[in-house]
Amino acid sequence: MNTRNPVQQIGKMIGMMAFSLSPLFIPIDSQAQNKFPGKIHFGLVYPISTNGAHAPLDTNNLSLHLLAGVSASEQGAAFAGLANIVRHDSRGPQFAGLANVNCGNLDGVQFSGFINTAKTVTGAQFAGFMNAAAALNGSQVAGFMNYASRKVGVSQIAGFMNKAADVDGAQVAGFINIAGKVKGAQIAGFINIADSSDYPIGIINIIKNGEKSIGISLDENLTTMLSFRSGGKKLYGILGLGYNFRNDKEVYAMEAGLGAHFFQSNTFRLNTEAIAGSIDSFKSGDYFKSSLKILPALRIGRIELFGGPSLNFISTNTQEGRELYSHFIKTWQNNHGGDFKALYLGYGAGIQLLF
């Protein structure tokens, strides 16, 4: 009578079938140093596998699990339908439908549908929802959030949020980036927060060693804006609300954009801005305006005076919008009516308080 463990029998059969494929997933140095490729771990879910109940103590050169695998260390590729769980360090790629959980360091790459975790990562993490690491010598790409408690060496790219202690490369997020010292760029759909970041690209940028200002300005259409500018030493974001004193109906103004400082000294600098704005009645009709501005600025203490020309493109479907300005470089309107579009030169000036 055969008294061998059925699980071990199945595992042995699967292991023999996969032996010929193992060179595809096992590090070259491992093959060179050993006559045999080392331990291959196959199974369904712990402890139903070729390593059985001892799986958490074993180091593997290849792991393949239908649901989830557990090991002490991985020195090659690991595949799981749901999760790979490694108690210590790993080297090689990890693929999981739900999660890769590395309790030690990782030299390789992680791909998962939901979350990847590790201590120090030398390589990259790709997750549908979140990546988390202590330190990162590489990149994190996630659908929602990336987190590194210490330094990021290359980049963090997330659909919503990135957070790290320091960043030597770049952070790119759909909504918010948070970091200590950033040597590269921060690019966010709304807000960047950092102790030091010279190149933040976002509507609001709260940089500890940067600059913020509140100012009031007036343009060629008698649109008065109260604007908040915030950023680093080079780039800044713009967010403003205002009122148009020429129109009767479409009077409420909004703007958002990006700016850059050039030729900076103690008393003078050149600000350039790209702004998108609108004037609305919140009832019917639209007036959109995109502007490129060149604004020489004179600084007196914390007060800055600025003013200069602008190149503007408008798109409107209201009568007030068409009549707001009349000296156009070029106009567009199809034969069936629709939106009126025009390009023109304008101007503006203002004053702001720096802090």
C-alpha positions in Angstrom: 0.0 0.0 0.0 1.3 3.4 -1.0 1.5 5.6 2.2 3.1 8.7 0.7 1.5 12.1 1.2 -0.8 12.8 -1.8 0.2 16.4 -1.8 3.9 15.5 -2.0 3.1 13.1 -4.9 1.3 15.8 -6.8 4.0 18.3 -6.1 6.7 15.9 -7.2 4.9 15.3 -10.5 4.4 19.0 -11.2 8.0 19.8 -10.2 9.3 17.2 -12.7 7.1 18.6 -15.5 8.4 22.2 -14.8 12.0 21.2 -14.4 12.7 21.8 -18.1 11.2 25.4 -17.9 13.1 26.5 -14.8 16.1 28.0 -16.7 13.7 30.7 -17.9 13.1 32.0 -14.4 16.3 31.1 -12.5 19.2 33.6 -12.2 22.1 32.8 -14.4 24.6 32.8 -11.6 22.5 30.2 -9.7 22.6 27.9 -12.8 26.3 28.3 -13.1 27.1 27.4 -9.5 24.8 24.4 -9.2 24.4 21.3 -11.2 20.7 21.4 -10.4 18.6 24.6 -10.5 17.8 24.6 -6.8 14.5 24.4 -5.1 11.4 24.8 -7.2 8.2 25.5 -5.2 4.8 24.7 -6.7 1.4 24.5 -5.1 -2.2 25.7 -4.6 -2.0 27.6 -1.3 0.0 27.2 1.9 0.6 24.5 3.1 -0.7 22.6 0.0 2.5 22.8 -2.0 5.7 20.9 -2.7 7.4 22.5 0.3 4.4 21.7 2.6 4.3 23.1 6.1 8.0 23.9 5.9 7.5 26.5 3.1 8.0 29.5 5.4 11.5 28.2 6.1 12.6 27.5 2.5 14.5 29.6 -0.1 13.3 29.0 -3.7 14.6 29.6 -7.1 11.2 29.4 -8.7 7.7 29.6 -7.1 4.4 29.1 -8.8 1.1 29.0 -6.9 -2.5 28.9 -8.1 -3.6 31.0 -5.1 -0.9 32.1 -2.7 2.7 31.1 -1.8 4.8 31.5 1.4 8.5 31.3 1.6 11.6 32.5 3.6 13.3 34.0 0.5 13.0 34.0 -3.3 16.0 34.0 -5.5 14.1 33.8 -8.8 10.7 34.4 -10.2 7.5 34.1 -8.1 4.0 33.8 -9.6 0.7 33.6 -7.7 -2.9 34.0 -8.6 -3.5 36.0 -5.4 -0.4 36.6 -3.3 3.3 36.0 -2.8 4.4 36.3 0.8 8.1 36.4 1.5 9.4 36.5 5.0 13.0 37.8 4.2 14.9 39.2 1.2 14.1 38.5 -2.4 15.8 38.7 -5.8 13.9 38.5 -9.0 10.5 39.4 -10.4 7.2 38.8 -8.5 3.8 38.6 -10.1 0.5 38.4 -8.2 -3.1 39.0 -8.9 -3.7 40.7 -5.6 -0.5 41.4 -3.5 3.2 40.9 -3.2 4.3 41.1 0.4 8.0 41.2 1.0 9.0 41.5 4.7 12.6 42.0 3.7 14.5 43.8 0.9 13.8 43.3 -2.8 16.2 43.3 -5.7 13.9 43.0 -8.7 10.4 44.1 -9.7 6.9 43.5 -8.3 3.7 43.5 -10.3 0.3 43.1 -8.6 -3.3 44.0 -9.2 -3.7 45.7 -5.8 -0.6 46.2 -3.5 3.1 45.7 -3.3 5.2 46.0 -0.1 8.9 45.7 0.7 11.7 47.3 2.7 14.4 48.6 0.5 13.5 48.1 -3.2 16.2 48.1 -5.8 14.2 48.0 -9.0 10.5 48.9 -9.4 7.0 48.3 -8.0 3.9 48.3 -10.2 0.5 48.0 -8.6 -3.1 48.6 -9.5 -3.8 50.4 -6.2 -0.7 51.0 -3.9 3.0 50.5 -3.5 4.8 50.8 -0.2 8.5 50.6 0.6 10.9 51.9 3.2 13.5 53.1 0.7 13.4 52.9 -3.1 16.4 52.8 -5.5 14.1 52.8 -8.5 10.5 53.6 -9.4 7.0 53.1 -8.1 3.9 53.2 -10.4 0.4 52.8 -8.8 -3.1 53.4 -9.8 -3.8 55.2 -6.5 -0.9 55.8 -4.1 2.8 55.3 -3.7 4.5 55.5 -0.3 8.2 55.5 0.7 9.1 56.2 4.3 12.7 57.1 3.3 14.4 58.2 0.1 13.2 57.6 -3.5 16.0 57.3 -6.0 14.1 57.7 -9.3 10.4 58.4 -9.4 6.9 57.9 -8.0 3.9 57.9 -10.4 0.4 57.6 -9.0 -3.1 58.3 -10.1 -3.9 60.2 -6.8 -1.0 60.6 -4.3 2.7 60.1 -3.7 4.5 60.4 -0.4 8.2 60.1 0.4 10.8 61.5 2.7 13.2 62.7 0.0 13.1 62.4 -3.7 16.1 62.5 -6.1 14.0 62.1 -9.2 10.4 63.1 -9.8 6.9 62.7 -8.3 3.9 62.7 -10.7 0.4 62.4 -9.2 -3.1 63.1 -10.3 -3.9 65.1 -7.1 -1.2 65.5 -4.5 2.6 64.9 -3.9 4.2 65.1 -0.4 7.9 64.9 0.2 10.8 66.4 2.1 13.7 67.5 -0.2 13.0 67.1 -3.9 15.9 67.4 -6.3 13.7 66.9 -9.4 10.2 67.9 -10.4 6.9 67.5 -8.6 4.0 67.4 -11.0 0.5 67.2 -9.5 -3.0 67.8 -10.7 -3.7 70.1 -7.7 -1.2 70.4 -4.9 2.5 69.8 -4.1 3.9 69.8 -0.5 7.6 69.7 0.2 10.4 71.2 2.4 12.4 72.0 -0.7 11.3 71.8 -4.3 12.4 74.3 -7.0 10.3 72.8 -9.7 6.8 72.1 -8.5 4.1 72.0 -11.2 0.7 72.3 -9.6 -2.1 74.7 -9.0 -1.1 75.0 -5.3 2.5 74.4 -4.1 3.3 74.6 -0.4 7.1 74.6 -0.3 8.8 75.4 3.0 11.7 77.2 1.5 9.7 78.5 -1.4 7.5 81.6 -1.9 3.8 82.4 -1.6 1.9 85.6 -2.4 -1.6 87.1 -2.5 -2.2 89.8 -5.2 -4.7 91.8 -7.0 -4.6 92.5 -10.8 -6.5 94.2 -13.6 -6.5 93.4 -17.3 -7.6 95.0 -20.6 -11.2 93.7 -20.1 -11.6 95.3 -16.7 -11.4 91.9 -15.0 -10.1 92.3 -11.5 -8.5 89.1 -10.0 -7.6 88.2 -6.4 -4.9 85.5 -6.9 -2.9 83.2 -4.8 0.6 82.3 -6.2 2.7 79.5 -4.6 5.8 77.6 -5.5 9.5 77.1 -5.4 12.4 79.3 -6.4 11.8 78.6 -10.2 8.2 77.5 -10.8 4.9 78.4 -9.2 1.1 77.8 -9.4 -1.7 80.3 -9.8 -5.3 80.2 -8.5 -7.6 83.2 -8.6 -11.2 84.5 -8.3 -12.4 87.8 -9.6 -15.1 90.1 -11.1 -15.5 91.7 -14.5 -16.7 95.4 -14.3 -17.5 95.7 -18.0 -20.2 93.0 -18.4 -23.7 93.1 -17.0 -24.4 89.3 -16.8 -21.1 87.3 -17.2 -19.2 88.9 -14.3 -17.7 86.1 -12.2 -14.2 85.3 -13.1 -11.9 82.3 -12.2 -8.3 81.4 -13.3 -5.7 78.8 -12.7 -2.2 78.4 -14.2 1.5 78.0 -13.9 4.4 80.5 -13.8 8.1 80.7 -13.9 10.7 83.2 -12.5 13.6 84.4 -14.7 16.5 86.9 -14.2 16.0 87.1 -10.5 17.7 89.8 -8.3 16.9 91.5 -5.0 14.7 94.1 -6.7 13.8 92.8 -10.2 12.7 89.6 -11.9 10.8 88.5 -15.0 7.6 86.4 -14.4 6.1 84.4 -17.2 2.7 82.9 -16.8 0.4 80.5 -18.7 -3.2 80.9 -17.4 -6.6 79.4 -18.3 -9.7 81.3 -17.1 -13.4 81.9 -17.5 -16.0 84.6 -17.0 -19.4 83.2 -16.2 -22.9 84.1 -15.0 -23.5 80.5 -13.8 -26.8 80.6 -15.8 -26.1 80.2 -19.5 -23.3 80.8 -22.0 -19.5 80.3 -21.7 -16.5 82.5 -22.0 -13.1 80.8 -21.9 -9.7 82.6 -22.1 -6.2 81.2 -22.3 -3.3 83.6 -21.8 0.5 83.8 -22.1 1.8 86.7 -20.0 5.2 88.4 -19.7 5.3 90.3 -16.5 8.4 92.3 -15.5 8.3 92.8 -11.7 9.8 95.3 -9.3 10.2 94.2 -5.7 10.2 96.6 -2.7 10.6 94.6 0.5 7.6 92.2 0.5 5.7 94.2 -2.0 5.9 93.4 -5.7 4.6 95.5 -8.6 4.2 93.7 -11.9 2.7 94.4 -15.4 3.2 93.6 -19.0 1.7 92.3 -22.3 -0.2 89.1 -22.9 -1.2 86.9 -25.8 -4.8 85.7 -25.4 -7.1 83.2 -27.1 -10.8 83.3 -26.3 -13.8 81.1 -27.0 -17.3 82.3 -26.3 -20.9 81.7 -27.2 -22.4 84.9 -25.6 -23.0 88.3 -26.9 -21.2 89.9 -24.0 -18.2 87.7 -24.6 -18.0 88.8 -28.3 -18.2 92.5 -27.3 -15.7 92.3 -24.4 -12.8 93.2 -26.6 -12.7 94.4 -30.2 -9.1 94.6 -31.4 -8.3 91.1 -32.6 -5.4 89.6 -34.5 -7.6 86.9 -35.9 -11.1 85.6 -35.5 -12.9 82.3 -36.2 -16.6 81.5 -36.5 -18.3 79.0 -38.8 -21.2 79.8 -41.0 -23.7 78.1 -38.7 -23.0 80.3 -35.7 -21.5 78.4 -32.8 -18.6 79.6 -30.6 -16.8 82.7 -31.5 -13.0 82.3 -31.3 -10.3 85.0 -31.4 -6.7 85.8 -30.8 -5.5 89.2 -29.6 -2.8 91.1 -27.7 -3.7 92.4 -24.2 -2.1 93.7 -21.1 -2.4 93.6 -17.3 -0.8 94.9 -14.1 -1.1 94.3 -10.4 0.4 94.3 -7.0 1.1 91.4 -4.6 2.3 90.7 -1.1 5.0 88.1 -0.8 5.4 85.8 2.2 
